[in-house]
Structures are given as structure tokens and as C-alpha cells.
Amino acid sequence: MEPAGRRDARAREAAALSTVADAAARADEEIFLGHRPMLLALAYRLLGSVHEAEDVVQDAYLRWSAANRAEVANPAAFLTAVTTRLAVDRLRSATARREFYVGSWLPEPLPTAGPDDPAESAALRESASVGMLLLLDRLGPAERAVFVLREAFDVPYAEIAAILGRSEASCRQLLSRARRRTVTAPAHVSALDAAAARPLVDAFLAAARSGDLGRLESLLREDVTLTTDGNGTARAGRHPVHGAEKVGRLVTKVFERFDPRTEVRHAWYNHAPALVIDTPVRRVVYLFQYDAEGRIGQLFAILTPEKLSHLPR
């Protein structure tokens, strides 16, 4: 039988090792949590989905937990690489799924702090706008990854090349091609602060609710576009509507169906003003993009329930 003193010593050693292991695990978790906001921002810009971004970041955490720390010289670079690769894999499968999407596809609304959020650069804010996400959706997975990593997060070409398993020259070519394919972003989109946006959105809401078509059309650019995402699960147009008159008439018809007591609240999604409308049967989110004169250049309506389930009630 092992002497009692030796057993006590072994027990103390095991407890000490357990304490060290617990401390290391907590330190690893703190490192991950410190990078988590950036990883979510990266995954969202790659996928256009809050739900999928959260899933990717959770998978990245599992890879981080299982990694040999002796082989991780730079946690930020490791987590960026893992998150990007996981997101690119999802992008490839999403491309196939999108073939069966009913009507127009729009990204899931991303709650943001406001237009002057000091935590995000101008490049990060622009890359999360609905208009830019729609342009990014035209790119292939590798093009999109290079564009987001370089333009939004300023990741060095050498690091991007290592992440994607390509040469730096190839990554530069991908970025050049992606830039050419995203230069068609509407030039009339203008950044607004919350104070300036509120009365503009209120004016739209008042005109839509009262059925004042003339007033509503005066708030719209002549080349305004309304894009609705319903994916066949709600009463939603399957194709974008163009022009102030057509958009104005459609909006007034839609708001005629809303009960005057329907709850409507202001929000800020994707660094742009928005309205959230909760009816007894569904939720609708309108996102606005304005020009420098305060007229609506693009209006996005999201009705697909799965894309709105993460938003607070």
C-alpha cells in the first residue's frame, strides 16, 4: 500500500496541475473573447448572415480550444485564418442553396451602434452596408474573402495568401477583379447621423401611413429602388421595383394593410436608419439609404422570418 504521505503529495500535485490547467483554459477563453467581436464582424461580412456568422465563430472557438498552443504564435492571425476558411466553406455551399431562393435575397439586418461608432472604421462601416453586401454577393468565395480581409480589415497580402493557400500575386489579382466588380455601388448613397436620419424616416412613415402619395414621392429619388426579401414565406414582391411613382404606390398599398395601432419603432441596422414593424402575423424591417439631399435612393424590405429572429422585440 502506498504510504499516506506519498498519496497526499500526489493529490496536492494533481490539484496544482488542475489549477494550472484551469487557469490556462480561462486565459485561452479570455483571449478568444477579446477577438470575438472582430471575428463576428469578419464572418458577417463574408456571409451576410448574423446566424451563420455566429455559427462560424462558435466553430472557430472549438478549433481554438483544440489547438496546440505551442504552435500558435499569433492568436489573432490564427483565429482570423480559421474563421475565414470556415466562412469560405459555407459560402461555397450557400451558392448552391441560393439557386432555390424565392425572389430577391437580402442580408440579415445587423444591429449597429450608430453611424459614429468609434469601434469601427469607415471601411468597416461601408463593408457592412446592405448595398455593399449585395455587391459582395456577386463575388466568388475567394474574391469575397480577399476583398473583405484587405479592404475592411487591412490584413497583409502575405497573411491573406497563407489563409487561402494562394500566392500573394494571385490574391492581388483577386482583389483587383473584386474591386472592378464592386465599383457599381450607387454614388448617391450618403452617410447620415442618427439626428439627421430620424426626421427623414418619420416623414416617410407619416406619408406612407396617411396614403399621401405626393408627399411620399417627394421623399424618393426618381431612380429609387425597392427590394423585398420574402423567400416565398410572406406576401412579398419577387423582383425589385424601380422609380418614385411605382415605389410610392406600392408602399402606400402596403401600409394601408397595417392596423394604425401596429407597433413601429426606429432602429439602426447596417449603419443605416431602419423601421421595425411588428404585426400580429409577421415582422417587417425597412432599411433606408439616402442621398446627400435627404431623398431615399434605395429601400430594402425584409420579411423572411428566419432573417429577423435575432432582432430584439
N, C-alpha and C positions, 0 to 999 in steps of 0.2 A: 504494500500500500504506500502511496506517495505521502511523504511527510506533510503535516498540516501547514508548516511554514512555506514549503515549496508550492503547495496548492494556492495559498493566499498570494504568493508572489505572482504566480501565473494569472490569477484572477485580476490582480492590480494591473498587470501588463496588458491583459485583454481589454480592461476598462480604459486604459490610457490610449491604446490603439483605436478603440471605438470612438473615443472623444476626438482624437486627431482626425479620424475618418469623417466624423460628423462635421467637424469644423471645416474640413476641405470641401465637403459637399455643400455646406452653406456658402462658402466662398465662391464655389463654382456657380451656384444658383444666383448669387448676387451679381456676378459678372454677366451672366445671361440676362438677368432682369435689367441691368444697366443698358444693354444693347437692344432689348426687346422693342422699344418704340421705333428705332431705326429699322429693325428687321420687318416690322409690320408695315412701315411706310414703303419699304422696298418691295415686299411681296404684293401689296395692294397695287402699286404702280405697274407691276408686271402682270397682274391677273385681273384687275378691275373689279375684284370681289372682296368684300370685307370677310365673309365667311371662309373663303378659300385661303385668304391671307393668314387668318388665324390658324387654320389647319396646318398650313405650311410651316408657320413659326413654331407650332407645337411639335411637329416632326423634327424641326431643326433642334429643338431643345433635347429631344430624345437622342439625336446624333451627338450633340454636345455632351450629354451625360455619359454616353458610352465611349467617348473619345479618350485616347491615351494622352494625358496632359503633357507628358514629356515630348510629344510630337506636335503640340500646338504652341508655336512661338508667338502667334499674334491672334488672340481670341476674336477680335473684330473681323480680321480677314477670313478666319475660319468660318465664322457664323455667316458672313456675307456670302461666301462661296457656297456653303451648304444651302442657305435659303434660296439663292439664285438658281442652283441646279434643281432643287425640288420644285420651284415655281416654273421653270422651263419645262420640266417633265409634265406638269399639269397643263401648261399652255398647249402642248402638243395634243393632249387628249381633249382639251377644250375645243380645239379647232375642229375636231371630228364631231363633237357634240353640237357645236354651233350650227351645223348643217340642218339640224332638225328644229332649230329655234323658230318660233312663230312670230313673224313681224320683226320690228326693229329691236336691236339689242342695245341696252344702255348699261353702263357700270352701276354697281350698287352705290348708293349715296354714302359718302364718307363724312361723318361728323367732324368738323374742324373748328378750331377755336375762334377763328376770325381772320380777316384779311391782313392784320398786322401782327400775326402770331410770331413772336421773336424766336420761337423754337424752330422755325422753318425758313429757309432761304427763298428768294424769289423763284429760283429754279425748281425747288421742291413744290412750291405752291402751284406753279404753272403745270408741272407734270402731273398733278392730281386733279386738274380741271377736267370737267366732263368732255369738253371739246378736244383736249389733248389726248385723253384716254381713248376716245373714238378713233383718233388718228393712229395711235399706237396699236389699236386693234387690227389695223391693216397690215402691220408688220409681221414677219415671221418670228418665231420664238427667239432665235439667236439675234436678229436685228433689234428686237424689242429689248432684250437683255442688255446688249451693248449700249443702246441709246439711253436707257434708264440709268445704268451704272455710271456712264460717263457724263451725261448731261445733267442729271438730277443729283447724283451723289459724288461726282468728281472722282471716281475711282481711277487710278492709273491704268494705262493700257496694259502694262505688264501683268497687273493683277487680274484684269478682265480676261486676258488671254489664258492665264492659268485656270481661271474659273471655268471657262468654256472649252478648254482644250484646243485652242486655236493659236495661230501666230499673232503677234501684235499687228503685222501688216494686214492680216485678214480682218481683225477687229476694227482697224481704221477704215477699211473698205466697207464693212457692215455699217459703221456709224455714218459714213458719207452717204450711203444708199438710204439709210433710215432718215437722215436729215432731209434729203430730197423728197421723200415721201410724206414728210410731215410739215412742209412749208406751206401747205394749203390751209393752215389754221386761219379762221376768219380774222381779218385785220381789224374788224370793228369792235372786237371784244375788249372791254376796258375794265380795269380793276376798280372796284368801289369799296369804300369802307362801310361799316355797318350803319353809321349815321346817315350816310347818303342813300344807302340802298333801301332803308325802311320806308320812307315816303313813296318811293317808286313802286315798291311791291304793294303798299297799301292802295295806291292809285289803281293798280291793275286789279286788285281784289275788289275794290268798290265798283269799278266799271263792269267787271265780269258778273258780280252778284246782281247788279241793277239792270243788266242787259243793255247797257249804254254802249252800243256798237261803235258809234262815232268816237266817243271818248277812248274806248279800248283801242281802236285802230290808230289813234293819235299817239298811243304809247308804244306802238310797234314800228320797227323799221319796215320799209316796203319789201325788203328781201328777207323778212323774218322766216324762220323755220321752226315748226313744232314737231318734235319727235316723241312718239309714245311707245313705251315698253310695257306690253301686257302678256306676251308669250302665250297668247291663246287662253289665258285663265281669267280674263276680265274684258269688259267692253272697251276695246282699245283699237285705234286705227293701226293697220299693219304697215303703212307707208308714211313717211314724213309729209307734212302739209306745208306748202310754201306760199308766201305772200300775206300781207297785212289783212286783206279782206277775208281770205279763206280762213286764216288762223283766228281772226276776230270772231267770225260767225261760229266756228267750231267751239271756241272757248265759251261763248255766251250760251250755246246749246248745252254744253256740259254742265255749266254752273246753274242752269235752270233746273237740273235734276237734283241739285243739292238742297236739302232742307235748310232754311235760313238759320236754324239753330245748330247746324253742323259745326263741330269744333274745328277751327282753323288757327294754326299757330305759326309764327315765324321761326325759321331755323337758319343755320349756316352750314351748308354741305359743300365739300369740294371747293372751299374758299369762294363760295358764291352764295347770294341770298336764295332762300327757298321758302316754300309754303308747304306745310303738312296738313292734310285734310283727312280727318277721321270720320267716316260714315258708319252707320250700323253694320254695313256689309263689307266694307273694304277701306283701305287706307290709300291715299294718293299723295305723291310728293311731286311738286313742281319746282324745278330749278331754273334760274334765270341767268342769262348772260346779256349784259348791256353794252351799248356803245358809249362813246365819250359824251354824247348829248343826253344820255339817260334814257334811250329808247331800247326796247328789247330786241336783240338780234337773234337770239336763239332761246327757245323754250323747250324744256325737257319734262315729260310727264312719265313717272314710273308708277305702275300699278301692280306689277308682279309681286305677289305676297312674299315669296322667298327672298326677294331683294330688299324688303323693308322690315323684316322681322327683327333685325338687330337694332333698330331705332327705338329710342325711349318713347314710352307712351306719355 
